[in-house]
Amino acid sequence: MKIINRINEIKITAILRTSLLAAALIPLMVMIIASGALLFDNRFNWVMVLGIFTALFMSWLLSALVVNGLFKGAIIKLQDFCAQVKRGVYGGFDELPNQGWFNSEENEFISLMRDMNWMAHLIQKREQELRASITSLRATQDELEKNNAFLAEMAMTDPLTCLYNRRYFFDHLEKECAHMNRRTKSIALIILDIDHFKLVNDKYGHQIGDTVLNELSRVVEKALRSGEILARIGGEEFGVLIPDADPNDAANIALRICREVREHVFKDDGEQALKVTCSAGVTTIDEPSFRTADTLYKQADIALYAAKEAGRNRIYLYDHQHGLAEIMKNEGENFNAAR
């Protein structure tokens, strides 16, 4: 085995030179032997023919032995190694002899195997680094998506009440109006405004005012049904968007909201009872000529202004055909701070 390994380590160029020299000398020697036999017999006989065929056969046999014995095994190893690399398996030449002192003294096949083995290890390392980079990139992408979702939520959320903010509300209002154009359905809008809210802040402080806004948001939320959108669209102003509602439905919802707010008991830091009331403007659109978000908001705003001008704690409905109509009159006193 050591002899074979040593032969394998011989430079291929040296083997080829030796093989070609032997392939040239053997037929020559055969021809010389055959010529010696002709010295005793001047006739062209079978010895000459046998010598020529022997020379040709020996040349072919020596070439086959050289190729199959010395090169074929190395070529098969190279082919197998390439097939392994294609399948993602590396390390086919892990047991190679040590590199020669000078690269020029090393067998070309062994040198090629060593280079291919080193390339395979580099490919494996790069694949591992690439997988790690992809994993890191996916984690970064997931984190970025979470951050983007959080930012998107923050962009449409009121930080105090955690309701939808003005931007989201009006964007949604425009989308609902666009959908209504295709489905010919009605939309109702209610604008709520806390009566005399400035007096709450002046008498109890802004912290209690923020508490009132938060608690009132929860009260209104409980009074609404699924699919109805509530948003804080101003300081003490709230908007309620109700899809597929006629004027009667919208009026009943506004009445329910105002009663819930009026009956709710708020408390200050000293646990003193505090009550507030709301004014509301209600409107609906269901005809093609009035299907715009601006029109809907202006009508509700007109109704809210009328309710506040009439003394607050009222609900007014704006109908584009019949104009303003009062739905709820002042029921009892406004909140304590108004006294």
C-alpha positions in Angstrom: 0.0 0.0 0.0 2.9 2.4 0.8 4.4 1.6 -2.5 1.2 2.4 -4.3 0.7 5.6 -2.3 4.3 6.6 -3.2 3.7 5.9 -6.8 0.5 8.0 -6.7 2.6 10.9 -5.2 4.9 10.9 -8.2 4.3 13.8 -10.5 2.0 12.9 -13.4 4.3 14.6 -15.9 7.2 12.3 -14.8 4.9 9.2 -15.1 3.9 10.3 -18.6 7.5 10.9 -19.7 8.5 7.4 -18.4 5.5 5.8 -20.0 6.1 7.3 -23.4 9.8 6.4 -23.2 8.9 2.8 -22.3 6.3 2.7 -25.1 9.0 3.8 -27.5 11.7 1.5 -26.2 9.8 -1.8 -26.0 8.8 -1.9 -29.7 12.3 -0.9 -30.6 13.7 -3.8 -28.5 11.2 -6.2 -30.1 12.3 -5.0 -33.5 15.9 -5.5 -32.7 15.3 -9.1 -31.5 13.3 -9.8 -34.6 16.1 -8.4 -36.8 18.6 -10.7 -35.1 16.5 -13.7 -36.0 16.5 -12.5 -39.7 20.3 -12.7 -39.7 20.0 -16.4 -39.8 17.1 -16.4 -42.2 16.9 -13.8 -44.9 13.3 -14.5 -45.7 10.5 -12.4 -44.3 9.0 -14.8 -41.9 6.4 -14.9 -39.1 9.0 -13.7 -36.5 8.9 -10.2 -38.0 5.1 -10.2 -38.1 5.0 -11.5 -34.5 7.4 -8.9 -33.4 5.4 -6.0 -34.9 2.1 -7.2 -33.4 3.8 -7.8 -30.1 5.2 -4.3 -30.1 1.7 -2.8 -30.9 0.1 -4.9 -28.2 2.7 -4.0 -25.6 2.3 -0.3 -26.4 -1.5 -0.5 -26.0 -1.2 -2.6 -22.9 1.3 -0.3 -21.3 -0.9 2.7 -22.0 -4.0 1.0 -20.6 -2.1 0.0 -17.5 -0.7 3.5 -17.0 -4.1 5.2 -17.4 -6.2 2.6 -15.5 -3.6 1.9 -12.8 -2.4 5.4 -12.1 -5.0 7.9 -13.3 -8.4 6.3 -13.3 -8.7 5.9 -9.5 -7.9 9.6 -9.0 -10.3 10.6 -11.7 -13.1 8.5 -10.2 -12.4 10.1 -6.8 -12.6 13.6 -8.3 -15.9 12.7 -10.0 -17.3 11.2 -6.7 -16.2 14.3 -4.8 -17.9 16.6 -7.3 -21.1 14.6 -7.0 -21.0 14.9 -3.2 -20.5 18.7 -3.4 -23.6 18.9 -5.7 -25.6 17.1 -3.0 -24.2 19.5 -0.3 -21.8 16.9 1.3 -18.3 18.1 1.8 -15.0 16.6 3.0 -14.3 13.9 0.4 -10.5 14.2 0.6 -10.0 14.5 4.3 -7.2 11.9 4.4 -4.7 13.4 1.9 -0.9 13.1 2.4 0.9 16.2 3.6 1.8 18.8 1.0 5.3 18.6 -0.4 8.0 21.0 0.7 7.8 22.6 -2.7 4.5 22.7 -4.6 6.3 21.9 -7.8 7.3 18.5 -6.3 3.7 17.4 -5.5 1.6 15.1 -7.6 -0.8 17.2 -9.7 -3.9 15.0 -8.8 -3.2 15.2 -5.1 -2.6 19.0 -5.4 -5.9 19.3 -7.3 -7.7 17.1 -4.7 -6.3 19.3 -1.9 -7.4 22.5 -3.6 -10.9 21.1 -4.2 -11.1 19.9 -0.6 -10.1 23.4 0.6 -12.7 25.0 -1.8 -15.4 22.6 -0.4 -14.6 23.7 3.1 -14.8 27.3 2.1 -18.2 26.7 0.4 -19.4 24.9 3.5 -18.3 27.8 5.7 -19.9 30.3 3.4 -23.2 28.3 3.4 -23.1 28.3 7.2 -22.5 32.1 7.3 -25.3 32.6 4.7 -27.7 30.5 6.8 -26.8 32.5 9.8 -27.3 35.8 7.9 -30.6 34.6 6.6 -31.8 33.7 10.1 -30.6 37.0 11.4 -32.2 38.8 8.5 -35.5 37.0 9.1 -35.4 37.9 12.8 -34.7 41.5 11.9 -37.5 41.5 9.4 -39.9 40.1 12.0 -38.8 42.7 14.5 -39.2 45.4 11.8 -42.7 44.2 11.0 -43.6 44.2 14.6 -42.2 47.8 15.0 -44.0 48.9 11.8 -47.3 47.4 13.1 -46.7 49.1 16.4 -46.0 52.4 14.7 -49.0 52.0 12.4 -51.2 51.4 15.5 -49.7 54.4 17.3 -50.3 56.5 14.2 -54.0 55.8 14.4 -54.5 55.7 18.2 -55.2 58.5 20.6 -52.5 58.2 23.3 -54.8 59.3 26.2 -58.0 57.3 25.6 -56.5 54.5 23.4 -59.4 55.1 20.9 -58.9 55.7 17.2 -57.6 59.2 16.5 -58.9 61.9 14.2 -56.8 60.8 11.2 -57.9 57.2 11.3 -61.5 58.2 11.8 -61.7 60.4 8.8 -59.8 58.0 6.6 -62.3 55.3 7.6 -65.1 57.7 7.0 -63.9 58.3 3.4 -63.6 54.5 2.8 -67.1 53.9 4.1 -68.4 56.6 1.8 -66.5 55.1 -1.2 -68.0 51.6 -0.3 -71.4 53.1 -0.1 -71.1 54.4 -3.6 -70.8 50.8 -4.8 -73.3 49.2 -2.4 -75.9 52.1 -2.1 -76.1 51.8 1.7 -76.6 54.5 4.3 -74.0 55.8 6.8 -74.7 57.6 10.1 -72.4 59.9 11.9 -72.7 61.1 15.5 -70.4 63.8 16.9 -70.3 64.0 20.8 -69.0 66.9 22.8 -68.7 67.0 26.6 -70.6 70.0 27.9 -68.6 72.7 29.7 -65.5 70.5 29.8 -63.3 73.5 30.4 -65.0 74.0 33.7 -64.1 70.5 34.7 -60.4 71.2 34.1 -60.6 74.6 35.8 -62.4 73.2 39.0 -60.8 69.8 39.3 -57.6 70.0 37.4 -56.4 68.6 34.1 -55.6 65.2 35.6 -59.3 64.7 36.6 -60.2 66.0 33.2 -58.1 63.2 31.6 -59.8 60.7 33.9 -63.2 61.9 32.7 -62.1 61.6 29.1 -60.9 58.0 29.7 -63.9 56.9 31.7 -66.3 58.5 29.2 -64.5 56.7 26.4 -65.2 53.3 28.1 -68.9 54.3 28.8 -69.5 55.2 25.1 -67.7 52.0 23.9 -70.0 49.8 26.0 -73.0 51.6 24.5 -71.9 50.7 21.0 -72.4 47.6 18.9 -69.8 45.6 16.9 -68.9 47.4 13.7 -69.5 50.9 15.0 -66.4 53.0 15.1 -65.6 55.3 18.0 -62.8 57.9 17.9 -61.5 60.9 19.7 -61.5 63.6 17.0 -60.8 66.6 19.3 -60.0 67.7 22.8 -63.4 66.7 24.3 -65.0 65.8 21.0 -65.8 62.2 19.9 -67.0 60.8 16.6 -69.1 57.6 16.1 -69.4 56.1 12.7 -72.3 53.7 12.1 -72.6 51.9 8.8 -75.9 50.8 7.4 -78.0 53.0 9.8 -81.1 55.1 9.0 -81.9 58.3 10.9 -84.1 56.4 13.5 -81.3 54.0 14.3 -78.7 56.8 14.6 -81.0 58.8 16.8 -81.6 55.8 19.2 -77.9 55.2 19.4 -77.2 58.8 20.3 -79.9 58.8 22.9 -78.5 55.6 24.5 -75.0 57.1 24.6 -76.0 60.4 26.1 -78.1 58.6 28.8 -75.2 56.3 29.7 -72.8 59.3 30.0 -75.3 61.3 32.0 -76.0 58.5 34.5 -72.3 57.6 35.0 -70.7 58.8 38.2 -67.2 60.1 37.8 -65.0 60.8 40.9 -62.2 63.2 41.6 -59.1 62.5 43.8 -61.2 63.1 47.0 -63.8 60.6 45.8 -66.3 63.4 45.2 -69.0 62.5 42.8 -68.9 64.2 39.5 -71.3 64.0 36.6 -71.1 65.3 33.0 -73.4 65.5 30.1 -72.9 65.5 26.3 -74.3 67.3 23.4 -74.6 65.4 20.1 -75.1 66.1 16.4 -76.5 63.3 14.3 -76.8 62.9 10.5 -77.1 60.3 7.8 -76.5 60.1 4.1 -78.1 57.6 1.7 -78.6 59.5 -1.6 -76.0 59.6 -4.4 -75.8 63.4 -4.4 -74.7 63.5 -0.7 -72.2 60.6 -0.6 -69.1 62.5 0.5 -67.2 62.4 3.8 -67.0 66.2 3.9 -70.8 66.5 3.5 -71.5 64.0 6.2 -69.2 65.7 8.7 -70.4 69.2 8.0 -74.0 68.1 8.5 -73.2 66.4 11.9 -71.2 69.5 12.9 -74.1 71.8 12.1 -76.4 69.6 14.3 -73.9 69.6 17.1 -73.6 73.4 17.0 -77.3 73.7 17.1 -77.5 71.4 20.2 -74.9 73.5 22.0 -76.5 76.8 21.0 -79.8 75.5 22.3 -78.3 75.1 25.8 -76.3 71.8 25.6 -77.3 68.3 26.9 -79.3 68.0 23.7 -79.3 65.9 20.6 -80.1 67.4 17.2 -80.5 65.5 13.9 -79.6 67.1 10.6 -81.6 65.7 7.6 -80.6 67.0 4.2 -84.2 67.0 3.1 -86.0 68.4 6.2 -83.1 70.3 8.0 -82.5 70.3 11.8 -84.7 68.4 14.2 -84.3 68.2 18.0 -84.3 64.7 19.3 -83.5 65.1 23.0 -84.0 68.2 25.2 -82.1 69.1 28.3 -82.8 66.3 30.8 -81.9 67.7 34.3 -78.9 69.8 35.3 -75.6 69.7 33.6 -72.6 68.5 35.6 -71.7 69.9 39.0 -68.8 72.0 37.8 -71.2 74.2 35.8 -72.9 75.6 38.9 
